[in-house]
Amino acid sequence: MNDITFIIPTIARETLNRSINSILNQTIENWKAIIIFDGIKSNININDKRIKIIEIEKKGKYINCAGDVRNEGIKYAETDWIAFLDDDDTISHDYIETFYKELELNPYMDVLIFRMMHYDRIIPKLKSNNFYLNDVGISFIMKRSIYTSGTIFISDGAEDFLYLDKIRKLDYKIIISPYIKYFIRNEPFFTDIIGNKVIINNNSFITFIGYLYLSSFISMSNSK
């Protein structure tokens, strides 16, 4: 099983420990994480060999522009796969497990985009047959070789979309998972909402498979 490295840019928010805990609580323990303190000293003390902490000179110059910081973090990664987590967000406990199940089904996959939830908003939309500006975020896992081949983040308010759009135009195989596994500014919780599964650049076609919406949220935590 190939490891995954989580890239976590941070400005030492109090919520960082919550984000880290959501990785520590994964059902699969085979992962690594790189936490990049952007122009600020580390405010955490973690004794876990899977977690690397680095401090860099200030790179993120604007709100919601962490692309340059992510680029710095990926330089230190050695695993085949790269995932991303912001320091005020969390992931579900089966995030990695669900990724590996999808990889078994689609071994030629280059990128997996999980749906993310912000209060009652789901991104990408449940019925989406592709991803669009303002309807996709940082909730994806990609092959590190995409970065090492020269495809890097450009710091911009829409940097997550722009990066994925660049990958799409390069004809990498992208899958949008039907599952919500990333939570913006909230604790992770179980939800049985399921959307379309979308395969992009599958022999130059876009396909989507199924759609199911189950209305109940289960064990939803209060938003911070």
ZAMARGU-4260 file (C-alpha; in steps of 0.2 Angstrom, whole numbers, plus 5000, padded with zeros to 4 digits):
<rodrens>
0) 5000/5000/5000 | 5007/5017/4995 | 5008/5030/5008 | 4999/5047/5007 | 5006/5063/5013
5) 4994/5077/5020 | 5000/5094/5016 | 4994/5106/5030 | 4998/5125/5028 | 4995/5134/5044
10) 4996/5151/5052 | 4995/5143/5070 | 4976/5144/5071 | 4969/5136/5087 | 4959/5124/5076
15) 4975/5116/5070 | 4975/5102/5083 | 4957/5098/5078 | 4963/5096/5060 | 4978/5085/5066
20) 4966/5074/5076 | 4956/5070/5061 | 4971/5063/5053 | 4977/5054/5069 | 4959/5046/5070
25) 4960/5038/5053 | 4955/5019/5051 | 4971/5017/5041 | 4987/5022/5050 | 4998/5021/5034
30) 5000/5040/5031 | 5012/5055/5033 | 5009/5073/5036 | 5019/5089/5033 | 5013/5104/5043
35) 5020/5121/5036 | 5020/5136/5048 | 5019/5150/5036 | 5030/5165/5043 | 5026/5160/5061
40) 5034/5148/5074 | 5026/5131/5078 | 5013/5131/5092 | 5011/5113/5093 | 5021/5099/5101
45) 5018/5082/5093 | 5028/5066/5095 | 5023/5056/5080 | 5036/5051/5067 | 5023/5052/5053
50) 5022/5071/5056 | 5035/5083/5050 | 5034/5101/5055 | 5043/5115/5045 | 5044/5133/5047
55) 5046/5145/5032 | 5047/5163/5028 | 5030/5170/5025 | 5023/5164/5008 | 5004/5166/5009
60) 5001/5185/5007 | 4982/5185/5005 | 4967/5177/5014 | 4963/5160/5006 | 4979/5160/4996
65) 4989/5145/5002 | 4996/5139/4986 | 5013/5145/4988 | 5014/5137/5005 | 5007/5120/4998
70) 5021/5121/4985 | 5034/5122/4998 | 5027/5108/5008 | 5026/5096/4993 | 5044/5098/4991
75) 5047/5088/5007 | 5035/5074/5002 | 5041/5057/4996 | 5025/5047/4995 | 5016/5043/4979
80) 5001/5052/4984 | 4998/5069/4991 | 4982/5075/5000 | 4978/5092/5007 | 4970/5099/5023
85) 4968/5117/5029 | 4971/5121/5047 | 4953/5125/5051 | 4946/5110/5043 | 4944/5091/5046
90) 4942/5075/5037 | 4931/5060/5040 | 4939/5045/5050 | 4938/5034/5034 | 4945/5047/5022
95) 4961/5037/5018 | 4951/5020/5018 | 4938/5027/5005 | 4953/5033/4994 | 4961/5016/4994
100) 4944/5007/4990 | 4942/5019/4975 | 4960/5016/4969 | 4957/4997/4969 | 4942/5001/4957
105) 4952/5013/4947 | 4970/5009/4947 | 4974/5022/4933 | 4966/5036/4943 | 4977/5052/4945
110) 4966/5063/4956 | 4952/5059/4968 | 4941/5074/4973 | 4930/5071/4988 | 4915/5081/4991
115) 4916/5094/5005 | 4903/5101/5017 | 4902/5119/5023 | 4887/5120/5035 | 4873/5114/5023
120) 4883/5118/5007 | 4890/5103/4998 | 4905/5106/4985 | 4905/5100/4971 | 4886/5100/4970
125) 4878/5082/4972 | 4871/5082/4954 | 4887/5089/4946 | 4894/5081/4931 | 4911/5090/4932
130) 4919/5103/4943 | 4917/5122/4941 | 4924/5138/4948 | 4917/5141/4965 | 4911/5123/4966
135) 4927/5114/4970 | 4939/5115/4984 | 4955/5108/4992 | 4947/5091/4996 | 4957/5081/4984
140) 4971/5068/4983 | 4983/5067/4969 | 4998/5058/4962 | 5014/5067/4968 | 5021/5065/4950
145) 5009/5078/4944 | 5018/5091/4955 | 5035/5084/4950 | 5031/5085/4932 | 5029/5104/4934
150) 5011/5107/4938 | 5012/5118/4954 | 4999/5129/4963 | 4998/5147/4958 | 4993/5159/4973
155) 4975/5165/4969 | 4958/5167/4977 | 4952/5153/4966 | 4968/5143/4967 | 4960/5126/4971
160) 4949/5127/4955 | 4963/5134/4944 | 4975/5120/4950 | 4962/5106/4946 | 4958/5114/4930
165) 4976/5114/4924 | 4977/5096/4929 | 4961/5092/4919 | 4967/5101/4904 | 4983/5090/4904
170) 4971/5075/4902 | 4975/5067/4919 | 4961/5055/4925 | 4951/5063/4938 | 4937/5055/4949
175) 4924/5065/4959 | 4919/5054/4973 | 4901/5053/4978 | 4905/5054/4996 | 4907/5069/5008
180) 4923/5066/5017 | 4930/5084/5020 | 4922/5097/5033 | 4925/5115/5032 | 4927/5124/5049
185) 4919/5109/5058 | 4921/5093/5067 | 4920/5077/5055 | 4903/5068/5056 | 4894/5054/5048
190) 4882/5059/5034 | 4873/5047/5022 | 4872/5060/5008 | 4878/5053/4992 | 4881/5062/4975
195) 4886/5058/4957 | 4902/5048/4954 | 4910/5057/4940 | 4925/5051/4929 | 4934/5065/4920
200) 4946/5062/4905 | 4942/5044/4904 | 4947/5041/4886 | 4943/5059/4883 | 4925/5057/4890
205) 4916/5063/4905 | 4904/5050/4913 | 4894/5050/4929 | 4887/5036/4938 | 4871/5036/4949
210) 4864/5049/4961 | 4857/5046/4978 | 4852/5059/4991 | 4848/5053/5008 | 4841/5068/5018
215) 4847/5064/5036 | 4863/5070/5044 | 4868/5058/5058 | 4878/5064/5073 | 4881/5081/5066
220) 4892/5092/5077 | 4889/5110/5080 | 4899/5122/5069 | 4913/5131/5077
</rodrens>
